[in-house]
Amino acid sequence: MMGDGFGMGFGGGFMWLFWVLLIIVIVWVVKAAMGGSNSPSEKQKTALDILKERYASGEIDKEEFEQKRKDIGG
């Protein structure tokens, strides 16, 4: 009899912990699946950054780079 009471209290006491952890894991999985990696520390690319990348990759030449840089005010 005494063993049953202890087992019930122990199981019932940790059952809420199981559900809380399960909910946390589900929320984490959904967030990761939706691309929730957008943290404030990640910097968004500016138009000038994209322009520099296009110039560096050879997609545009120097004249076009300079003109577009002037257009965006960079």
N, CA, C and O of each residue as an XYZ file, in Angstrom:
296
protein
N       0.803     -1.192      0.000
C       0.000      0.000      0.000
C       0.852      1.265      0.000
O       0.584      2.204     -0.749
N       1.880      1.280      0.846
C       2.703      2.474      0.919
C       3.437      2.693     -0.402
O       3.610      3.838     -0.820
N       3.862      1.643     -1.054
C       4.556      1.750     -2.325
C       3.674      2.330     -3.415
O       4.157      3.068     -4.273
N       2.377      2.006     -3.395
C       1.459      2.529     -4.393
C       1.298      4.036     -4.256
O       1.243      4.744     -5.262
N       1.224      4.523     -3.060
C       1.055      5.958     -2.837
C       2.274      6.739     -3.314
O       2.144      7.805     -3.914
N       3.438      6.208     -3.046
C       4.662      6.885     -3.476
C       4.779      6.898     -4.988
O       5.139      7.912     -5.585
N       4.473      5.767     -5.601
C       4.557      5.670     -7.055
C       3.583      6.604     -7.742
O       3.914      7.199     -8.768
N       2.400      6.740     -7.199
C       1.401      7.608     -7.798
C       1.830      9.066     -7.673
O       1.690      9.840     -8.620
N       2.344      9.436     -6.523
C       2.794     10.815     -6.322
C       3.989     11.139     -7.190
O       4.080     12.235     -7.743
N       4.897     10.206     -7.312
C       6.089     10.423     -8.120
C       5.717     10.564     -9.590
O       6.195     11.473    -10.268
N       4.870      9.672    -10.084
C       4.458      9.715    -11.484
C       3.618     10.941    -11.793
O       3.817     11.586    -12.822
N       2.697     11.263    -10.930
C       1.837     12.419    -11.137
C       2.612     13.718    -11.044
O       2.300     14.680    -11.745
N       3.613     13.754    -10.189
C       4.412     14.961    -10.019
C       5.267     15.275    -11.235
O       5.521     16.439    -11.542
N       5.701     14.245    -11.917
C       6.559     14.465    -13.087
C       5.792     14.420    -14.399
O       6.363     14.676    -15.459
N       4.515     14.101    -14.340
C       3.724     14.048    -15.556
C       3.595     15.440    -16.174
O       3.632     15.570    -17.398
N       3.448     16.462    -15.370
C       3.352     17.830    -15.903
C       4.653     18.230    -16.576
O       4.641     18.959    -17.568
N       5.783     17.757    -16.042
C       7.079     18.052    -16.641
C       7.180     17.437    -18.037
O       7.712     18.055    -18.960
N       6.667     16.219    -18.180
C       6.650     15.567    -19.486
C       5.885     16.402    -20.502
O       6.365     16.621    -21.614
N       4.696     16.872    -20.124
C       3.863     17.636    -21.054
C       4.489     18.986    -21.387
O       4.427     19.430    -22.533
N       5.084     19.633    -20.411
C       5.744     20.916    -20.658
C       6.904     20.723    -21.633
O       7.054     21.493    -22.581
N       7.715     19.708    -21.405
C       8.840     19.433    -22.304
C       8.351     19.058    -23.697
O       8.954     19.462    -24.691
N       7.281     18.303    -23.782
C       6.726     17.925    -25.077
C       6.258     19.156    -25.848
O       6.514     19.270    -27.047
N       5.582     20.067    -25.178
C       5.119     21.298    -25.830
C       6.306     22.137    -26.290
O       6.282     22.683    -27.393
N       7.335     22.247    -25.468
C       8.528     23.015    -25.841
C       9.179     22.418    -27.077
O       9.577     23.151    -27.983
N       9.290     21.109    -27.124
C       9.904     20.441    -28.277
C       9.061     20.672    -29.538
O       9.616     20.932    -30.606
N       7.754     20.583    -29.429
C       6.887     20.801    -30.594
C       7.028     22.224    -31.102
O       7.149     22.440    -32.308
N       7.014     23.202    -30.199
C       7.170     24.601    -30.606
C       8.520     24.812    -31.273
O       8.608     25.518    -32.278
N       9.572     24.212    -30.730
C      10.912     24.354    -31.303
C      10.974     23.749    -32.705
O      11.574     24.337    -33.604
N      10.364     22.586    -32.897
C      10.378     21.925    -34.203
C       9.611     22.757    -35.228
O      10.071     22.929    -36.357
N       8.449     23.273    -34.841
C       7.656     24.087    -35.764
C       8.415     25.359    -36.130
O       8.441     25.755    -37.295
N       9.025     25.991    -35.147
C       9.787     27.214    -35.403
C      10.975     26.938    -36.332
O      11.247     27.724    -37.240
N      11.669     25.845    -36.111
C      12.810     25.492    -36.962
C      12.352     25.168    -38.383
O      13.038     25.506    -39.348
N      11.207     24.521    -38.513
C      10.692     24.167    -39.832
C      10.251     25.393    -40.615
O      10.299     25.392    -41.845
N       9.827     26.431    -39.923
C       9.359     27.641    -40.586
C      10.482     28.642    -40.800
O      10.221     29.778    -41.196
N      11.704     28.255    -40.554
C      12.826     29.161    -40.752
C      12.910     30.200    -39.662
O      13.186     31.369    -39.933
N      12.680     29.795    -38.454
C      12.699     30.714    -37.329
C      14.078     31.072    -36.859
O      14.268     31.381    -35.682
N      15.048     31.039    -37.746
C      16.400     31.377    -37.361
C      16.699     32.849    -37.468
O      17.857     33.252    -37.356
N      15.702     33.651    -37.678
C      15.890     35.094    -37.802
C      16.078     35.712    -36.438
O      15.127     36.190    -35.820
N      17.276     35.698    -35.987
C      17.571     36.318    -34.703
C      18.004     37.755    -34.918
O      18.449     38.106    -36.011
N      17.885     38.590    -33.904
C      18.286     39.993    -34.058
C      19.753     40.163    -34.417
O      20.138     41.199    -34.960
N      20.575     39.166    -34.124
C      21.996     39.288    -34.421
C      22.295     39.133    -35.913
O      23.349     39.553    -36.391
N      21.343     38.515    -36.651
C      21.553     38.374    -38.093
C      21.276     39.709    -38.769
O      20.241     40.337    -38.545
N      22.220     40.125    -39.599
C      22.098     41.408    -40.276
C      21.395     41.217    -41.611
O      21.721     40.304    -42.371
N      20.439     42.074    -41.887
C      19.771     42.046    -43.177
C      20.680     42.718    -44.203
O      21.338     43.715    -43.904
N      20.711     42.168    -45.407
C      21.540     42.739    -46.465
C      20.927     44.031    -46.962
O      19.719     44.107    -47.188
N      21.750     45.036    -47.130
C      21.296     46.291    -47.701
C      21.418     46.214    -49.225
O      22.024     45.290    -49.768
N      20.837     47.193    -49.889
C      20.929     47.243    -51.351
C      22.385     47.361    -51.788
O      22.790     46.777    -52.793
N      23.169     48.123    -51.024
C      24.587     48.278    -51.357
C      25.338     46.961    -51.191
O      26.211     46.644    -51.999
N      25.013     46.196    -50.165
C      25.648     44.884    -49.972
C      25.372     43.969    -51.167
O      26.274     43.297    -51.669
N      24.130     43.953    -51.609
C      23.758     43.112    -52.751
C      24.469     43.588    -54.010
O      24.944     42.785    -54.812
N      24.533     44.902    -54.170
C      25.218     45.470    -55.333
C      26.701     45.083    -55.334
O      27.253     44.726    -56.375
N      27.334     45.155    -54.172
C      28.750     44.770    -54.058
C      28.949     43.295    -54.395
O      29.924     42.928    -55.052
N      28.028     42.459    -53.946
C      28.119     41.029    -54.258
C      27.985     40.786    -55.765
O      28.705     39.964    -56.333
N      27.070     41.497    -56.399
C      26.880     41.339    -57.853
C      28.132     41.789    -58.607
O      28.529     41.161    -59.589
N      28.747     42.868    -58.149
C      29.974     43.355    -58.792
C      31.126     42.371    -58.574
O      31.894     42.077    -59.489
N      31.225     41.876    -57.356
C      32.311     40.939    -57.034
C      32.184     39.634    -57.815
O      33.191     39.015    -58.158
N      30.965     39.219    -58.094
C      30.778     37.958    -58.824
C      30.889     38.138    -60.332
O      30.849     37.162    -61.081
N      31.028     39.401    -60.787
C      31.170     39.650    -62.212
C      29.847     39.780    -62.934
O      29.817     39.826    -64.164
N      28.762     39.840    -62.201
C      27.446     39.960    -62.817
C      27.260     41.328    -63.472
O      26.577     41.449    -64.489
N      27.872     42.358    -62.880
C      27.815     43.707    -63.454
C      29.233     44.255    -63.559
O      30.130     43.818    -62.838
N      29.429     45.209    -64.457
C      30.766     45.787    -64.617
C      30.901     47.033    -63.726
O      29.963     47.425    -63.032
N      32.098     47.641    -63.767
C      32.397     48.764    -62.882
C      31.497     49.968    -63.171
O      31.028     50.630    -62.246
N      31.262     50.246    -64.435
C      30.423     51.395    -64.793
C      29.002     51.237    -64.259
O      28.423     52.170    -63.703
N      28.452     50.033    -64.441
C      27.102     49.776    -63.952
C      27.064     49.818    -62.426
O      26.105     50.319    -61.839
N      28.115     49.288    -61.783
C      28.209     49.336    -60.327
C      28.196     50.775    -59.829
O      27.438     51.122    -58.924
N      29.039     51.606    -60.426
C      29.130     53.009    -59.996
C      27.807     53.735    -60.201
O      27.390     54.508    -59.339
N      27.145     53.498    -61.325
C      25.877     54.160    -61.603
C      24.805     53.741    -60.591
O      24.086     54.584    -60.054
N      24.705     52.450    -60.340
C      23.705     51.936    -59.408
C      24.015     52.391    -57.987
O      23.098     52.670    -57.215
N      25.291     52.468    -57.634
C      25.677     52.938    -56.303
C      25.238     54.390    -56.103
O      24.758     54.757    -55.031
N      25.403     55.207    -57.137
C      24.942     56.588    -57.065
C      23.429     56.668    -56.960
O      22.884     57.500    -56.234
N      22.747     55.770    -57.711
C      21.281     55.754    -57.687
C      20.724     55.439    -56.300
O      19.735     56.035    -55.874
N      21.358     54.506    -55.601
C      20.841     54.143    -54.275
C      21.407     55.031    -53.173
O      20.990     54.934    -52.019
N      22.343     55.887    -53.521
C      22.873     56.831    -52.544
C      23.920     56.229    -51.634
O      24.060     56.656    -50.487
N      24.657     55.248    -52.119
C      25.649     54.582    -51.280
C      27.001     55.026    -51.509
O      27.928     54.540    -50.863
